[in-house]
Amino acid sequence: MGSQTTLTVATPERMSRLGRELAALLRPGDLVLLSGELGAGKTTLTRGLGEGLGVRGAVTSPTFVIARVHPSLTGGPALVHVDAYRLGGGLDEMEDLDLDVSLPESVVVVEWGEGKVEQLSDDRLEVRIERAVGGTATDDSDPREVTLSGLGARWDGADLTGLGDVRAPRR
């Protein structure tokens, strides 16, 4: 069960705004799995999430540290931003990262997590970001198609269709 919607996001600014709006739906213990090619907008979306959650610190790609914790400045959940690209053993390795945070009390966003972190939770929000048809790999301003899939009981009945000033893709 769960819910799903696909949006067309025209600019990086809109991608960031989508993250801010998505933050309003998230709560402690949520797992968000981001997928998409290099430069698709995963970190831009996460930056918006961080702004929406009111966390401390600039949200940048955690590629070299694997995981970065952004504590809340507003009493809300911390944002744990993980780059699973180099996590060969999946989330067993998360234990070894010695994160100074309780994952059930945080919003955990994992880039490159497909096939690696699903066992963390039966409930998760999967976000796939793809360049819209005709887009080129080098143009950051190309529109993106963002598919949001809420999986598990946590996302049953969640209305993902109202997110953003964006429109459904043309078919």
Backbone bond lengths (Angstrom), bond angles and torsions (degrees), N, CA, C in turn:
res aa  C-N    CA-C-N  psi(-1)  N-CA   C-N-CA  omega(-1)  CA-C   N-CA-C  phi
1 M - - - 1.447 - - 1.523 108.87 -
2 G 1.302 116.11 -168.04 1.452 120.51 -179.08 1.514 109.44 121.89
3 S 1.324 115.76 -153.30 1.454 119.93 -179.27 1.521 108.98 -149.07
4 Q 1.345 115.40 157.76 1.457 119.72 -178.85 1.517 109.69 -148.89
5 T 1.324 115.63 146.03 1.454 121.29 173.44 1.526 108.33 -152.78
6 T 1.317 116.10 154.41 1.467 121.88 176.06 1.519 108.60 -122.78
7 L 1.326 115.43 131.59 1.458 122.43 -177.31 1.515 109.76 -122.90
8 T 1.325 117.04 151.89 1.455 120.86 169.11 1.521 106.97 -102.26
9 V 1.318 115.96 124.62 1.462 122.09 -178.29 1.531 106.72 -113.10
10 A 1.334 115.95 116.57 1.464 120.90 -167.01 1.528 114.08 -79.07
11 T 1.342 118.36 -32.08 1.460 120.04 -172.14 1.525 110.61 -141.39
12 P 1.344 117.42 162.07 1.464 119.52 174.33 1.531 112.32 -57.63
13 E 1.342 118.04 -34.21 1.460 121.13 178.76 1.528 110.28 -63.21
14 R 1.323 116.41 -40.65 1.466 120.49 177.61 1.525 110.47 -67.35
15 M 1.338 117.03 -35.49 1.464 120.61 178.62 1.528 109.62 -63.01
16 S 1.320 116.23 -42.61 1.453 120.80 177.96 1.527 110.22 -63.85
17 R 1.338 116.47 -40.93 1.464 120.74 179.08 1.532 110.80 -65.14
18 L 1.334 116.61 -38.57 1.457 119.98 176.36 1.530 109.65 -59.52
19 G 1.327 116.74 -40.43 1.466 120.47 176.70 1.518 111.98 -61.55
20 R 1.332 116.92 -42.89 1.474 120.63 178.86 1.527 110.89 -62.12
21 E 1.327 116.49 -41.98 1.459 120.19 -179.62 1.529 111.21 -70.40
22 L 1.313 116.35 -37.41 1.463 121.07 177.66 1.525 110.38 -63.49
23 A 1.322 116.44 -35.29 1.468 121.22 179.83 1.527 111.27 -57.02
24 A 1.327 116.62 -33.08 1.466 120.62 -179.01 1.533 111.70 -66.57
25 L 1.335 117.32 -22.17 1.462 121.31 179.61 1.527 112.39 -89.74
26 L 1.337 116.12 -17.26 1.462 119.64 -172.97 1.514 111.91 -84.92
27 R 1.343 114.35 152.15 1.458 120.08 177.47 1.520 108.91 -142.00
28 P 1.332 116.79 166.58 1.466 119.86 -177.91 1.530 111.52 -52.99
29 G 1.324 115.40 137.60 1.454 121.41 179.91 1.518 113.56 94.26
30 D 1.344 117.31 -8.18 1.462 119.29 -179.64 1.522 111.14 -72.99
31 L 1.322 114.42 140.90 1.464 122.98 175.32 1.517 107.30 -112.87
32 V 1.335 115.71 126.00 1.459 121.88 178.11 1.524 107.28 -118.55
33 L 1.318 116.03 121.76 1.461 122.59 -178.27 1.517 108.42 -105.09
34 L 1.325 117.73 119.17 1.463 121.72 -179.35 1.518 110.07 -105.43
35 S 1.326 116.59 131.93 1.458 119.78 174.82 1.518 109.02 -133.70
36 G 1.306 114.77 154.77 1.455 122.00 -178.81 1.514 108.35 151.82
37 E 1.321 115.67 157.00 1.457 119.34 -176.46 1.527 111.52 -65.87
38 L 1.305 115.26 168.39 1.457 122.01 176.62 1.527 108.88 -54.74
39 G 1.326 116.72 130.63 1.459 120.43 178.29 1.512 114.87 81.12
40 A 1.342 117.78 8.89 1.466 120.36 -177.21 1.520 112.19 -72.47
41 G 1.348 117.05 -28.53 1.467 119.72 -179.81 1.516 113.74 126.49
42 K 1.334 117.25 14.20 1.469 120.82 -178.02 1.527 111.48 -61.53
43 T 1.321 117.13 -46.17 1.461 120.37 -178.58 1.528 110.54 -71.59
44 T 1.323 117.96 -33.73 1.464 121.03 176.79 1.519 109.97 -62.60
45 L 1.338 116.90 -43.27 1.456 120.83 177.19 1.529 110.16 -62.86
46 T 1.329 116.90 -43.29 1.465 121.20 -179.18 1.523 110.97 -65.54
47 R 1.326 117.47 -35.65 1.471 121.06 176.76 1.534 109.45 -60.38
48 G 1.326 116.34 -42.99 1.461 120.23 176.67 1.522 111.75 -64.01
49 L 1.336 116.80 -39.48 1.464 120.69 176.26 1.522 110.18 -58.90
50 G 1.333 115.76 -45.51 1.463 120.31 179.97 1.518 111.82 -60.84
51 E 1.340 116.30 -41.52 1.470 120.10 177.48 1.527 109.82 -63.33
52 G 1.328 116.33 -43.69 1.456 120.62 -178.49 1.524 112.58 -66.50
53 L 1.332 116.70 -32.89 1.458 120.86 178.81 1.525 111.98 -82.57
54 G 1.337 116.84 -13.01 1.457 120.43 179.79 1.515 112.78 69.71
55 V 1.345 116.41 47.57 1.463 119.63 -177.76 1.526 111.32 -98.53
56 R 1.325 114.18 162.87 1.453 121.74 -178.48 1.522 110.11 -88.61
57 G 1.300 115.93 144.59 1.457 121.36 172.90 1.512 112.47 95.66
58 A 1.321 115.28 147.93 1.458 120.84 178.34 1.519 108.84 -72.19
59 V 1.321 116.02 129.71 1.467 120.35 177.56 1.517 107.97 -84.82
60 T 1.325 115.14 111.59 1.459 121.79 177.24 1.517 107.40 -127.07
61 S 1.308 116.31 168.96 1.464 119.45 -179.91 1.523 109.49 -62.35
62 P 1.351 117.60 128.52 1.465 120.09 -178.47 1.524 112.85 -87.25
63 T 1.327 117.87 25.92 1.459 121.93 -173.15 1.526 113.28 -50.27
64 F 1.320 117.61 -43.05 1.461 118.76 -172.99 1.515 113.48 -88.26
65 V 1.335 117.42 -16.76 1.463 119.30 178.38 1.525 111.63 -108.02
66 I 1.320 117.58 -5.97 1.465 126.59 -178.08 1.525 111.84 71.11
67 A 1.331 118.59 -46.05 1.468 119.32 179.16 1.516 109.90 -143.14
68 R 1.325 115.39 143.33 1.455 121.16 179.04 1.522 107.58 -134.11
69 V 1.326 116.92 134.58 1.461 122.11 179.48 1.524 109.07 -103.90
70 H 1.321 115.73 129.37 1.464 122.15 176.54 1.525 107.36 -114.87
71 P 1.339 117.90 103.20 1.470 120.27 179.82 1.524 110.82 -66.43
72 S 1.332 115.43 152.33 1.450 120.61 178.45 1.525 110.13 -74.46
73 L 1.317 115.59 142.82 1.466 121.60 173.16 1.522 110.45 -97.64
74 T 1.348 116.62 -2.95 1.457 120.24 -172.27 1.527 112.95 -122.48
75 G 1.329 117.45 10.12 1.457 119.95 -178.33 1.514 113.74 84.25
76 G 1.318 117.20 5.10 1.465 121.51 177.85 1.520 110.76 -88.76
77 P 1.338 116.19 -168.28 1.460 119.47 -179.64 1.526 111.56 -71.99
78 A 1.329 115.41 149.65 1.463 120.45 171.22 1.520 108.39 -71.02
79 L 1.327 116.31 156.23 1.456 122.15 172.98 1.523 107.28 -103.81
80 V 1.328 116.97 120.91 1.464 121.72 174.31 1.525 106.00 -104.91
81 H 1.326 116.50 114.77 1.463 123.06 -175.66 1.525 107.73 -107.20
82 V 1.326 116.30 115.16 1.457 122.39 -173.19 1.524 109.82 -116.51
83 D 1.325 116.51 137.40 1.461 122.28 170.13 1.521 106.41 -108.26
84 A 1.328 116.59 105.51 1.468 120.99 -174.59 1.519 112.59 -89.46
85 Y 1.332 117.24 8.50 1.468 120.44 -175.82 1.526 111.61 -53.89
86 R 1.334 116.22 -40.96 1.465 120.12 -177.23 1.531 112.91 -101.78
87 L 1.339 117.71 8.72 1.464 120.19 177.70 1.519 108.71 -85.06
88 G 1.306 116.54 91.64 1.452 120.63 -177.89 1.508 112.70 -66.36
89 G 1.324 117.10 -39.52 1.454 121.41 -174.90 1.508 113.44 -91.36
90 G 1.304 117.46 14.72 1.449 119.54 179.17 1.514 111.56 70.04
91 L 1.314 115.69 -151.37 1.449 120.13 -170.60 1.520 113.60 -80.48
92 D 1.344 118.15 -2.86 1.462 118.70 170.35 1.527 107.55 -58.62
93 E 1.317 115.38 -35.11 1.469 120.32 -179.40 1.527 112.10 -69.65
94 M 1.331 117.52 -19.40 1.463 119.82 177.79 1.523 109.97 -59.77
95 E 1.343 115.96 -36.43 1.461 120.20 178.44 1.531 110.32 -57.39
96 D 1.328 116.02 -36.68 1.458 121.10 -176.73 1.522 113.03 -77.51
97 L 1.328 117.27 -11.93 1.466 119.53 -177.26 1.520 112.11 -75.78
98 D 1.341 117.22 -12.75 1.451 121.87 176.81 1.527 111.43 54.74
99 L 1.318 115.54 47.63 1.460 120.31 179.14 1.520 109.34 -70.68
100 D 1.309 116.08 130.87 1.453 121.28 -178.62 1.529 109.76 -85.45
101 V 1.341 115.33 60.09 1.456 120.58 -175.87 1.522 107.58 -164.06
102 S 1.309 115.77 151.06 1.458 120.46 175.00 1.520 108.57 -91.67
103 L 1.327 117.01 117.94 1.456 119.71 -177.32 1.534 112.60 -60.15
104 P 1.353 120.81 -37.23 1.464 119.36 178.57 1.530 113.51 -65.60
105 E 1.324 117.13 -16.58 1.465 119.87 179.78 1.524 111.73 -102.58
106 S 1.328 116.24 9.21 1.458 121.47 -175.76 1.524 110.19 -122.75
107 V 1.324 115.68 165.99 1.457 121.85 166.29 1.523 105.40 -96.98
108 V 1.329 116.46 121.56 1.460 121.17 -176.76 1.526 108.68 -107.41
109 V 1.338 116.15 119.43 1.457 122.63 178.67 1.522 107.42 -111.84
110 V 1.336 116.46 123.04 1.460 121.15 -176.03 1.523 109.69 -119.80
111 E 1.336 115.45 117.82 1.461 120.74 172.42 1.526 108.30 -87.38
112 W 1.322 116.94 145.44 1.468 122.97 179.03 1.532 111.40 59.25
113 G 1.332 117.36 35.58 1.461 119.91 -173.92 1.517 115.40 -95.05
114 E 1.328 117.81 -5.14 1.461 120.04 -177.22 1.520 111.18 -57.07
115 G 1.330 114.94 131.36 1.454 119.92 178.57 1.512 113.90 77.03
116 K 1.333 117.31 3.68 1.465 120.27 -176.67 1.516 113.53 -124.12
117 V 1.330 118.06 -33.08 1.466 118.90 -169.97 1.525 114.01 -122.79
118 E 1.320 117.29 3.30 1.457 118.99 -176.23 1.531 112.41 -58.45
119 Q 1.334 116.85 -28.82 1.470 119.68 -177.60 1.521 111.98 -70.96
120 L 1.315 117.61 -9.94 1.465 120.53 177.87 1.521 111.56 -62.79
121 S 1.333 116.85 -35.04 1.459 119.51 -175.37 1.521 110.43 -159.38
122 D 1.332 116.06 139.94 1.461 120.39 173.17 1.519 110.13 -71.06
123 D 1.336 115.90 -24.18 1.463 121.58 179.94 1.523 108.29 -103.65
124 R 1.320 115.12 123.58 1.463 117.73 178.17 1.528 109.21 -158.07
125 L 1.312 114.23 157.86 1.457 121.28 174.85 1.518 106.84 -107.49
126 E 1.316 116.26 116.24 1.467 120.37 177.91 1.519 107.82 -98.58
127 V 1.335 115.16 129.30 1.460 121.54 -178.48 1.519 107.69 -122.31
128 R 1.323 116.39 113.23 1.472 121.23 177.79 1.520 108.19 -105.88
129 I 1.333 115.86 124.83 1.462 121.42 -179.51 1.524 107.73 -113.21
130 E 1.330 115.58 123.42 1.464 120.67 179.77 1.514 109.05 -132.10
131 R 1.301 115.54 150.09 1.459 119.18 175.02 1.522 108.50 -68.07
132 A 1.326 116.15 138.02 1.460 119.72 177.87 1.529 108.63 -62.94
133 V 1.303 116.02 155.70 1.463 120.89 -177.31 1.523 110.01 -53.20
134 G 1.321 115.24 131.67 1.459 120.22 179.06 1.516 113.11 93.42
135 G 1.322 117.38 -8.41 1.464 120.32 179.26 1.524 110.81 -72.03
136 T 1.320 115.47 154.91 1.463 119.46 178.40 1.514 109.31 -109.26
137 A 1.314 116.03 154.50 1.457 121.23 -175.79 1.519 112.30 -67.45
138 T 1.322 117.71 -15.37 1.456 119.57 -174.69 1.521 113.96 -101.00
139 D 1.316 117.79 -7.33 1.457 119.44 -174.80 1.524 110.66 -103.41
140 D 1.343 116.73 106.83 1.462 121.71 -179.26 1.515 112.09 -69.02
141 S 1.337 117.46 -17.43 1.459 119.23 -176.61 1.529 112.01 -90.77
142 D 1.327 117.89 -1.29 1.465 119.86 177.07 1.522 110.24 -63.36
143 P 1.320 117.47 144.79 1.475 119.86 175.47 1.524 111.10 -60.98
144 R 1.317 114.81 152.19 1.462 121.20 177.76 1.523 108.61 -119.86
145 E 1.310 115.70 147.55 1.454 120.92 169.11 1.509 106.81 -99.78
146 V 1.320 116.16 124.84 1.459 122.13 -178.32 1.521 107.66 -115.79
147 T 1.346 115.87 119.37 1.457 121.00 176.59 1.517 108.50 -106.50
148 L 1.319 115.78 119.53 1.465 123.01 179.24 1.514 107.65 -103.74
149 S 1.335 116.50 122.61 1.459 121.40 179.05 1.516 108.85 -125.10
150 G 1.328 116.28 111.10 1.461 120.65 176.13 1.515 108.85 -89.47
151 L 1.330 117.37 120.10 1.455 122.33 -176.50 1.519 110.19 -111.59
152 G 1.324 116.09 140.92 1.453 121.10 176.91 1.520 112.46 92.98
153 A 1.335 114.72 171.53 1.460 121.79 -175.61 1.520 112.39 -59.47
154 R 1.336 117.74 -33.11 1.464 121.99 -179.57 1.529 111.42 -54.48
155 W 1.334 116.97 -34.33 1.457 121.07 -173.76 1.523 113.00 -102.74
156 D 1.342 117.64 1.46 1.467 119.89 176.15 1.519 109.39 -58.67
157 G 1.303 116.15 127.30 1.456 120.12 176.49 1.517 114.50 77.67
158 A 1.338 117.94 -1.25 1.470 119.44 178.20 1.524 108.97 -68.56
159 D 1.314 116.73 134.41 1.456 120.22 -179.81 1.528 109.21 -94.84
160 L 1.317 114.83 99.62 1.463 120.10 179.27 1.526 110.87 -90.68
161 T 1.325 117.29 -8.45 1.462 120.08 -173.92 1.522 112.88 -74.19
162 G 1.325 117.66 -20.60 1.457 119.73 -176.60 1.515 113.85 -85.89
163 L 1.326 117.82 6.83 1.458 120.20 -175.46 1.515 112.08 -77.25
164 G 1.292 115.51 134.22 1.470 121.27 168.40 1.509 114.95 73.32
165 D 1.297 113.96 159.88 1.458 121.56 172.43 1.517 105.10 -91.04
166 V 1.323 114.50 61.51 1.462 120.51 -174.68 1.513 107.90 -127.10
167 R 1.295 116.04 163.77 1.460 119.23 -178.93 1.524 110.10 -121.09
168 A 1.293 114.84 157.03 1.465 119.94 177.43 1.533 108.55 -65.71
169 P 1.314 117.28 147.87 1.468 119.54 -178.74 1.517 111.53 -66.87
170 R 1.315 115.45 149.05 1.472 121.04 175.01 1.511 108.10 -74.52
171 R 1.303 116.52 142.23 1.482 120.42 179.04 1.502 109.08 -112.71
